[in-house]
Amino acid sequence: MSQHPNARLTPRGRELLASRVAGGERVSAVARQMGVSRQTASKWLSAADVARAVLLSVFEITVLRFVLDVTRMRASLVRRGAPMHWETVTRKKL
């Protein structure tokens, strides 16, 4: 992520801001301590929420794809008459 020359917070600073607010501190207090306005802090918190939602949806899609792959693999093994042991299924996948 790029940062303009006048930015008060680095990406790590924005992460720290979000974690402190998530920990229960007030947005205005954290913003004041970090040298930014409440509006700027709120803007970064909103951006962090959006990023978190995107990451969560990507994670969910990845998990669903894995489950689908395992299900397809197990169905294939059943069709071939292979023994259905979880260890066998996961070893073949790896």
Secondary structure, 3 states (H helix, E strand, C coil): CCCCCCCCCCHHHHHHHHHHHHCCCCHHHHHHHHCCCHHHHHHHHHHHHHHHHHHHHHHHHHHHHHHHHHHHHHHHHHHHCCCCCHHHHHHHHC
